[in-house]
Amino acid sequence: MLQKYIARFGASGALVLGLWMGVCCIAAGQSSVHKTAMAFYTKGRQVALTKKFDLALDFYDKAIQLHPQYYEALRDRGAVRAQLGYYQEAVDDFTAALELKPSDSALYNNRGAAYFALGKTRKALRDFERCIRFQPDSGMPHTNYATAASKLGREGSALTHYRKAIENDPDNRHAYHGYANSLVRVRALAEALPFYEKALSLNSYDPDVHYNKAYCLQLMGRHADASLAAGKAIALRRNYAEAYFLRANSLHELEEHKAACKDWTTAWKHGFEPAQKKLKKHCR
């Protein structure tokens, strides 16, 4: 999941949803209708910055009803709709805004993120590629392209773009996390660990990074370390069923069967069905 200016996707993907917003540019001397539209738009921006997205949506709706080709309002309404989970509507707004300003690279990034959320990964990939053409030296579109490529199983391409994202933005924790995940998928386990550590050095409070690091350690057979890393994920997200399950598996390998059964039970109680099979097989 998705470095957000107002609002991130995905436990293992780290998709960045950058909501780039510009300033209103209805020129002086426009009609009173346009001025009223601008007033609604300005109010929408103000409340969006305080995360009152439903209210912002209402103001943007009013601005667009008065001025249907109001580029900034369409762009920012799309961003707010994405925040509210209205991804198809967000795609529609970003598309309408792009028809008015096809050179706005941020719109390709934002529409790509909305497509990704809809499961339309190939469309997302095409939009991220378009964004990169406009901003080859920005970390965000490379991170998003890599995340989408990885979702499609194109790990070579994902690794290339994660590296590019890190080169462009050395403090991009999502890129380090995603790069490590892709390295795990190609079984470059020892190479992945330093990138998990780098991601954690930039933000030690991300439970998903701790979890994915634990998974990598488990694959390496380092069960004591995996158990500790999973514990850190659990401490940050108490209902993290997958982390309980992972820790239980490592505890079982360490022959700490009572503790393993306890964690499998917790994972099952939190709705992680594979834990039930472990309980039936190993716990009485």
C-alpha positions as CSV (number, residue, x, y, z in Angstrom):
1,M,0.0,0.0,0.0
2,L,-0.3,3.7,-1.6
3,Q,3.5,9.0,0.3
4,K,0.3,10.9,0.1
5,Y,0.0,14.6,0.1
6,I,-3.4,14.4,1.6
7,A,-3.9,10.9,2.0
8,R,-1.1,4.8,0.7
9,F,-2.1,1.6,-0.7
10,G,-1.2,-1.9,0.1
11,A,0.6,-4.0,2.7
12,S,3.2,-5.3,0.2
13,G,2.8,-3.0,-2.7
14,A,3.3,0.5,-1.2
15,L,1.5,2.3,-4.0
16,V,1.8,6.0,-3.8
17,L,-1.3,8.1,-4.4
18,G,0.1,11.6,-4.8
19,L,-2.6,14.2,-4.9
20,W,-0.9,17.0,-6.6
21,M,-3.1,20.1,-6.5
22,G,-2.4,23.4,-8.2
23,V,-3.9,26.8,-7.7
24,C,-7.1,28.1,-9.1
25,C,-6.6,30.1,-12.3
26,I,-9.9,31.6,-13.3
27,A,-8.8,35.0,-14.6
28,A,-10.0,38.3,-13.3
29,G,-12.8,39.7,-15.3
30,Q,-14.7,36.5,-15.7
31,S,-18.4,36.3,-15.3
32,S,-20.1,36.3,-11.9
33,V,-21.0,32.6,-12.5
34,H,-17.3,31.8,-12.9
35,K,-16.4,33.8,-9.8
36,T,-19.0,32.0,-7.8
37,A,-17.6,28.7,-9.1
38,M,-14.1,29.8,-8.0
39,A,-15.4,30.6,-4.5
40,F,-16.9,27.1,-4.2
41,Y,-13.6,25.6,-5.4
42,T,-11.6,27.6,-3.0
43,K,-13.8,26.5,-0.1
44,G,-13.4,22.9,-1.3
45,R,-9.6,23.1,-1.3
46,Q,-9.7,24.6,2.2
47,V,-11.8,21.8,3.8
48,A,-9.9,19.1,1.8
49,L,-6.7,20.1,3.5
50,T,-8.5,19.4,6.9
51,K,-9.5,16.0,5.5
52,K,-13.2,16.8,5.5
53,F,-13.5,15.1,2.1
54,D,-17.3,14.7,2.0
55,L,-17.7,18.4,2.5
56,A,-15.0,19.2,0.0
57,L,-16.8,17.0,-2.5
58,D,-19.9,19.0,-2.1
59,F,-18.1,22.3,-2.8
60,Y,-16.4,20.9,-5.9
61,D,-19.7,19.5,-7.2
62,K,-21.2,23.0,-6.9
63,A,-18.2,24.6,-8.7
64,I,-18.4,22.1,-11.5
65,Q,-22.2,22.5,-11.9
66,L,-21.6,26.2,-12.5
67,H,-18.5,25.7,-14.7
68,P,-18.4,22.2,-16.2
69,Q,-14.9,22.7,-17.8
70,Y,-13.3,23.9,-14.6
71,Y,-10.0,22.0,-14.9
72,E,-8.8,22.6,-11.3
73,A,-12.1,21.6,-9.8
74,L,-12.3,18.4,-11.9
75,R,-8.7,17.5,-10.9
76,D,-9.2,18.1,-7.2
77,R,-12.6,16.5,-7.1
78,G,-11.0,13.4,-8.6
79,A,-8.4,13.4,-5.8
80,V,-11.1,13.7,-3.1
81,R,-13.2,11.0,-4.7
82,A,-10.1,8.7,-4.6
83,Q,-9.7,9.5,-0.9
84,L,-13.3,8.5,-0.4
85,G,-12.9,5.3,-2.3
86,Y,-14.9,6.4,-5.3
87,Y,-12.3,5.2,-7.7
88,Q,-14.3,5.0,-10.9
89,E,-15.7,8.4,-10.4
90,A,-12.1,9.6,-9.7
91,V,-11.0,8.1,-13.0
92,D,-13.8,10.0,-14.8
93,D,-12.8,13.3,-13.2
94,F,-9.1,12.8,-14.0
95,T,-9.9,11.9,-17.6
96,A,-12.1,15.0,-18.0
97,A,-9.3,17.1,-16.6
98,L,-6.8,15.5,-18.9
99,E,-9.0,16.4,-21.9
100,L,-8.6,20.0,-20.8
101,K,-4.9,19.8,-20.0
102,P,-3.2,16.7,-21.4
103,S,0.2,17.9,-20.3
104,D,-0.5,17.6,-16.6
105,S,1.7,14.7,-15.6
106,A,0.2,14.5,-12.0
107,L,-3.2,13.6,-13.5
108,Y,-1.7,10.5,-15.2
109,N,-0.2,9.5,-11.8
110,N,-3.5,10.0,-10.0
111,R,-5.6,8.3,-12.6
112,G,-3.1,5.4,-12.6
113,A,-3.5,5.1,-8.8
114,A,-7.3,5.0,-9.2
115,Y,-7.1,2.4,-12.0
116,F,-4.8,0.3,-9.7
117,A,-7.3,0.5,-6.9
118,L,-10.0,-0.8,-9.3
119,G,-7.8,-3.8,-10.2
120,K,-7.1,-2.4,-13.7
121,T,-3.4,-2.8,-13.4
122,R,-2.5,-2.7,-17.1
123,K,-4.3,0.6,-17.5
124,A,-2.6,1.9,-14.3
125,L,0.8,0.9,-15.8
126,R,0.2,2.8,-19.0
127,D,-0.7,6.0,-17.0
128,F,2.4,5.7,-14.8
129,E,4.5,5.3,-17.9
130,R,2.9,8.5,-19.3
131,C,3.7,10.3,-16.0
132,I,7.3,9.1,-16.2
133,R,7.7,10.6,-19.7
134,F,6.8,14.0,-18.3
135,Q,8.7,13.6,-15.0
136,P,11.6,11.1,-15.5
137,D,13.5,12.4,-12.5
138,S,10.6,12.1,-10.0
139,G,10.5,9.2,-7.6
140,M,6.7,8.9,-7.3
141,P,5.8,7.7,-10.8
142,H,8.7,5.2,-10.8
143,T,7.6,3.8,-7.5
144,N,4.0,3.5,-8.8
145,Y,5.1,1.9,-12.1
146,A,7.2,-0.6,-10.2
147,T,4.4,-1.5,-7.9
148,A,2.0,-2.1,-10.8
149,A,4.7,-4.0,-12.8
150,S,5.3,-6.3,-9.7
151,K,1.5,-6.9,-9.5
152,L,1.7,-8.2,-13.1
153,G,4.6,-10.4,-12.2
154,R,7.1,-8.3,-14.1
155,E,9.7,-8.3,-11.3
156,G,12.6,-7.3,-13.6
157,S,10.9,-4.1,-14.7
158,A,9.7,-3.5,-11.1
159,L,13.3,-3.7,-9.8
160,T,14.5,-1.3,-12.5
161,H,11.9,1.3,-11.6
162,Y,12.3,0.9,-7.9
163,R,16.1,1.6,-8.3
164,K,15.3,4.6,-10.4
165,A,12.8,5.9,-7.7
166,I,15.5,5.5,-5.1
167,E,18.1,7.3,-7.2
168,N,15.7,10.2,-7.7
169,D,14.4,10.3,-4.2
170,P,16.8,8.7,-1.6
171,D,14.3,9.3,1.2
172,N,11.4,7.4,-0.6
173,R,10.7,4.7,2.0
174,H,8.0,3.2,-0.2
175,A,10.5,2.5,-2.9
176,Y,12.9,0.8,-0.5
177,H,10.0,-1.3,0.8
178,G,8.8,-2.2,-2.6
179,Y,12.3,-3.0,-3.9
180,A,12.9,-5.3,-1.0
181,N,9.6,-7.1,-1.7
182,S,10.5,-7.6,-5.3
183,L,13.9,-9.0,-4.3
184,V,12.1,-11.5,-2.1
185,R,9.9,-12.5,-4.9
186,V,13.0,-13.4,-7.0
187,R,14.4,-15.1,-4.0
188,A,17.3,-12.6,-3.5
189,L,16.6,-12.8,0.2
190,A,20.0,-11.6,1.6
191,E,19.9,-8.7,-0.7
192,A,16.4,-7.7,0.4
193,L,17.1,-7.3,4.1
194,P,19.2,-4.1,3.9
195,F,16.4,-2.4,2.0
196,Y,13.8,-3.3,4.6
197,E,16.2,-1.9,7.2
198,K,16.5,1.3,5.2
199,A,12.7,1.6,4.9
200,L,12.4,1.2,8.7
201,S,15.1,3.8,9.3
202,L,12.9,6.3,7.5
203,N,9.7,5.1,9.3
204,S,10.0,2.5,12.0
205,Y,6.2,2.6,12.6
206,D,5.1,0.8,9.5
207,P,3.8,-2.7,10.5
208,D,3.8,-3.9,6.9
209,V,7.5,-3.4,6.5
210,H,8.2,-5.3,9.8
211,Y,5.9,-8.1,8.5
212,N,7.5,-8.4,5.1
213,K,11.0,-8.4,6.8
214,A,9.8,-11.2,9.0
215,Y,8.6,-13.1,6.0
216,C,12.0,-12.7,4.4
217,L,13.8,-13.9,7.5
218,Q,11.5,-16.9,7.8
219,L,12.3,-17.9,4.2
220,M,16.0,-17.7,5.1
221,G,15.3,-20.1,8.1
222,R,16.1,-17.4,10.6
223,H,13.1,-18.2,12.7
224,A,14.1,-16.4,15.9
225,D,14.7,-13.2,14.0
226,A,11.5,-13.7,12.1
227,S,9.5,-14.1,15.3
228,L,10.9,-10.9,16.7
229,A,10.2,-8.9,13.5
230,A,6.6,-10.3,13.4
231,G,6.2,-9.3,17.0
232,K,7.0,-5.7,16.1
233,A,4.4,-5.8,13.4
234,I,1.8,-7.0,15.9
235,A,2.8,-4.4,18.4
236,L,1.9,-1.8,15.8
237,R,-1.3,-3.5,14.6
238,R,-2.8,-5.6,17.2
239,N,-5.3,-7.3,14.9
240,Y,-2.6,-8.2,12.3
241,A,-3.7,-11.8,11.7
242,E,-1.1,-12.6,9.1
243,A,1.7,-11.5,11.5
244,Y,0.3,-13.8,14.2
245,F,0.2,-16.7,11.7
246,L,3.8,-16.0,10.5
247,R,5.1,-15.7,14.1
248,A,3.4,-19.0,15.0
249,N,5.0,-20.8,12.1
250,S,8.5,-19.6,13.2
251,L,7.7,-20.4,16.9
252,H,6.7,-23.9,15.8
253,E,10.0,-24.4,14.0
254,L,11.7,-23.2,17.2
255,E,9.7,-25.9,19.1
256,E,7.9,-23.3,21.1
257,H,4.6,-25.2,20.5
258,K,2.5,-23.6,23.2
259,A,3.3,-20.1,22.0
260,A,2.8,-21.1,18.4
261,C,-0.7,-22.5,19.2
262,K,-1.6,-19.3,21.0
263,D,-0.6,-17.2,18.0
264,W,-2.4,-19.5,15.5
265,T,-5.5,-19.2,17.7
266,T,-5.3,-15.4,17.6
267,A,-4.8,-15.4,13.9
268,W,-7.9,-17.6,13.5
269,K,-9.9,-15.4,15.8
270,H,-9.0,-12.5,13.5
271,G,-10.4,-14.3,10.5
272,F,-7.2,-15.9,9.0
273,E,-8.6,-19.2,7.8
274,P,-5.2,-21.0,7.2
275,A,-4.6,-20.9,10.9
276,Q,-7.4,-23.4,11.5
277,K,-5.6,-26.1,9.6
278,K,-2.5,-25.5,11.8
279,L,-4.5,-25.7,14.9
280,K,-6.1,-29.0,13.9
281,K,-2.8,-30.5,13.0
282,H,-0.5,-29.3,15.8
283,C,-2.7,-28.1,18.7
284,R,-4.9,-30.1,21.0
